[in-house]
Amino acid sequence: MKKYLLSGCLALFLAASLSGCGTAHIKPQGLSDSQYRLGLRAIETTDKYLGADLSKDLADSQLKHIEKSFEQFHKSNKKTVTAVDSQIERLGDCLSTEKVSDKTVTKVRNQLAETLNQNPVNLK
């Protein structure tokens, strides 16, 4: 009987300890669902640009649209909202310059990804 009880407790402990795995991509506090999705779209657009699936002009246009959509939400003084807003704006600014380096774009993209609890990409 003790064997079954010990096995059950061990299984319960193992299940409880593993239940927290895989939860790295959690929406940060202070962002609405819509703001979070817009931030993820900015990362996706940047990734497509870095992967040569989008031209610089098209990526810039999409980021400007995302930025404009983000600004329609109620502005709060929350640190996360301000950080995401400024990082999306910086991505758009990077792509609207005459000469842009992928290293700079990747760096700003990774800062946004970190704010949104997403994975960074490697700098080339």
Phi, psi and omega in degrees: 000320180297325179300313181294320179294316178295317178297319179296317178296318179297317179296319179295317178297316180297317179296319180292322182287329180275347183294338179275352182288144175081019182249030183288333185265067181255137178300130179294151177294145177098348178256139172284167177300319181294318178296320179297314180297322177295320176298318177295323177295323178296319177296315180299316179298316179296319178298321178295321177296313181295331177273006179065025175269346178228142174287163179300316182295318180292319177297318178299316180298316180294320179293323177296320178295317178297316180299317180295319178296320180296322182290344180287341180280155179304124178283133175237169179271011180295136183301319183294316180298315179297318180296313180297315179302312183290327179288323175296317178298319179295323177298315178298319179296320178301317184280344180269356178281158181301306180247124181234137177258140178298330180297317179294315180298317180297320180297314180293320178301316181292328176295318177295317179300320179296318179297325182266011180059041177249170181280140174282163172252157181285141174286139180269000000 
